[in-house]
Amino acid sequence: MSFSGKVKDELIGKMPPSRHCQLAELAGLFHSCGQIGVSAEGTVSVGFSTEKEPIVRKGFTLLKKTFNIVGEFNEKEASFMEFLTKIGNPEEPVNPLLIKNSCCQRAFLRGFFLGCGSVSDPAKTYHLEFVCPGEEPAAQVVALLKDFDIDAKTTERRKSVVVYVKEGESIVELFGVMEATGALMEMENARILKEVNNTVNRRVNCEMSNIRKIVGASSRQVEDIKYIRDNYGLEKLPESLRQMAAVRIENPESPLGELGELLDPPVGKSGVNHRLRRLGEMADRLRETGSI
């Protein structure tokens, strides 16, 4: 099962205890995937357009709990009129009175995510989105998310407006808002693992870069010393440089600190670096002018 499917399964199991929150979650579900159909005989049917059967069952459970209806009724029945008055047209923004309380806002977002939301596997990328039926519902969702300090953006996709969240921390916050605690923990674990891997990779890359620099510098130093040896003669160099040249050739892979300990008397890294730099300058002059 996909991560998005696991999140929805967890949310399906959350049933608000109070009627006002049940109404808010029903509104979120109905305004994201709800449908109303009227037959020639005047029978009205209410449904939910989703491939996930448990979401449909939750929608009808909410209908039963809040309006005591099971999906079909006469369009003039009081329950239908109350339903239309409270829940409203699924293609329009939800009535603000239904989501004026923080608990109801949480319930609404939970229902809305069940109807039109999805989230990527956090081990791969961070992306959560709501595919809204229009600009006004999308703006309402963005405003609700902002109330919980969650930054969301919008983009158009075919005939829909997509509200999306890309930051891992914001997605974790939204899971907390919707009470998807299991998904929250899994997301946090994935974030921690990814951060550890990124840290290890950065350190490895840094070490590899340092090794390449050391190897490159050592190769140039050995090449310069051999050029001086073959075209000028190491025996003509001052004792300190002659000893430095011999130690470097014998230890081409050793770092500067180890080279300094092999000298007699030992010198520090700065002293080793200074002598190798002088040898390099001599090699350059010898290449250019034929003499040191």
N, C-alpha and C positions, 0 to 999 in steps of 0.2 A: 504494500500500500504506500502511496506517495505521502510525503510529509503533510501536504495540504489536506489530504483525505484524513489523516490522523488528527489534525487540528479540528476538522469539522466533526469527526466522530466524538471528540471530547466536548465540543460545544453543544452538540445535539443532546448530550446527557445533562446539560445544565437547564433546570427549569426554575424560573423566578418564583419565589413564594408568594409575592403580592400581585394583585390583579393589575395595578398600574404598570408594573414592570413586565407582566405578561402581555399587556396591550402594546407596550413599547417594542418588545421583541417580535410580536406578531406583525406590527407595523413595519419593522425593519425587514422581516422576511417577505411580507406582502409587497412592499415597495421595491424590492429587488428582484423578485421572481414570481409575483402574484398575478393571477388572471381572473377575470370575471366574464362569464358567458351567459347569454340570455336566449332561451329557446323560444320558438313560436308560441308555445303555450304559456309563456310568462314565467317559466321556471328558471331560476338563477342558479348558476353553479360557480363556486369559488374554488380555485385550484392553485397549484404552485408548479411552475415550469422548471424542473430540475431533474437530472438523471439519478440523483441519489435518493432512493426511496425513504430512508430514515428521516431525511429533511422534510419530505412531504408529510410523513406521519407526525412529525413534531408540529408542523403547521396546522394540521387538523386537530391535534391535541390542544393547541393554543386556541383555536376557534371554539372548540367544545368548552374549554375552561372559561373563556371570556364572554362568549355570546351564546353558549349552549346550542350551537349549530354544528352540523356534521358535513357541510359542504353544499347542500342543495336546499333551496327554500323559495317561496314565492316572493317576487320582487316588491310586493306591497306589505310583506310581513314586517312587524316591528323590529324583529331581530336584524333583518337585512338593512332597514333604514338606520338603525343604530350603528350597524357595522360600517355603512358608508359614511355616516357622520363622523365617527371616531377615527376610522382607519384611512378613509379618503381614497382618491384615485391613485393607483399604483404608479402612474407615469408622472406624478407631481411630487413635490417635496412633502414630507410628512408634516402633520399638524404640530407646530412648536409646543403646544400644550402637552402633547404626549411625551415629550422628551425634555421637559423643563428641569427635572431633577437629575442629579448625577447618576443615581442608580438606574433610572430609565434610559439615560443616554448610553450607559454600558450595555443594557439589554438590547437597545435598538441596534447598536453596532454589532453585537453578537448575531442578531437575526439578519442584519444586512450582509454580514460576511458569509453566513450560511447560504444566502440566496445568490450572491454574485461575487463572492470573494475567492481569492486563491493566494497561496504563498509558495515560494520556491524552497527547495531543499537548502537549508542554511549551510550545509557542508559544501555546497557549490557556489551559491550566490545569495545575496540578501535582496529580496524583492517580494513585496506584498501588494496586492491590488484589489480594488472594487471596480467592476465593470458596471457603470451606472447608466440608466436609460436616457439621461439627458443632462444638460448643463446645470439646471437648478438643483436636482437631487445630488449631483456631484459637489456643488458648492456647499450644500448643507452638510455633507459628510466631511468635507475639508474643514468646515467651521467647527464641527463636533470634535474632530481630531485635534484641532488647535486648542480647544478648551482643555484637553488633556496633555498639552505641550508636546503634541506629536506633529512634526512637520510633514505635510503631504503635498504632492503636486498633481497636476492633471495633464492629460494628453488625449487627443481624439484618436479613436480606433474604429474604423468603419462607421457605423451609425451610433456608436456609444461614446461616452466620455469616461475615461479610465482615471480613477484616483489611485495614486501609487505611493508607496513608502519604500525607500531604498536603504536607509540606515539601519544596521542591525540593532542598535540600541533602541531605536524608535519602534521597531517591530516587536522587540521584547516588551516594551512599555505597552503596546497595543494588546498583546496577549494577556498582560496583567489586567488591562481595562476590561477585556472580554471574559476574564476569569478562566482562561485556558492555561492553567498552572502547569500541566504536564508538558504542553508545547513550549511554554516559557522556559522550563528547566532544560528541555532538549535543545532549544535554541541557544541558551546560555552555554551549555556544554560544547556545542558546535563552535560557538564564538571563541571560547577559551582555547579549544584544540586548534582552531585556525590561527589564533594569535600566537600560540606557542610554536606552531609550524613556521609561521612567518618570521618569528624572532630567530628561530634556529637557522632558517634559510638566509636571513640577513647576516647572521654571524658567520655562517659558512662562506657566503659570498665575500664577506669582508676579509676573512682569513685567506681565501683563495686569491683575492686581489693582492693582499700583502705578500703572499708567497710568490706570485707572478712578478711583483716588483722586485723582490729580493733576488729571485733567480735571474731576472733580466739584468739587474745591476751587477750581480756576480759575474755573469757571462761577459758583460762589457769590460769589467775590470780584468778578468783573466785574458781576454783578447788584447787589451791594451798592454798588459805586462808581457805577453808573448811577442807582441809586435816590437816592444822595446828590446827584448832579449834577442830577437832575430835580426834587428836592424841597427842596434846600437850597442847592446851588451849590458847585462845586469851588473857585471862587475865594476862598471864605471859609475854606478849610482852611489850616493851616500849610504853609509851603513844602515841607517834607519829605513830608507826606502828599499834597499836591497833585501833586508830581512822581511819587510812587509810584502814585497813581491813574492819571495819564496814561500811564505806562510799562506798567502792567498792561492797560489797555484796548487799547493799541496792540499788545500781545504776549500775547494771551489763552492761548496754548498753551505759552509758555516756562516752564521750571522756575525755581525761586527763585534759583538761582545765576546764571543768565543775566540775570534781571531786575536783580539787584544790580549787575552790570557796566554796565548801561545808565543807572544813576543817576549824578548829578553832585553830590558825589563818589561813587564806587562804594562799596557796602556789602556785607557778607557775607550769607549765607543767613539767619542769625538776625535780622539787622537788617531784611531784607525781610519775613520772617515776622512780626516785631513790628509793622511799619507796616501790613501787610495785616490783621492781627488788630485793630488800633486802628480801621481803616476799617470792619471788620465790626461792631465794637461800636457805632460811631457810627450805622451804618445800622440796627441793631437798636433803638437808643434813638429814632431818628427815626421808625421805624415805630410804636413803642409810645407815644411822647409827643408826636411832631410837632416835636421840636426836638433839637438835639445839645448 
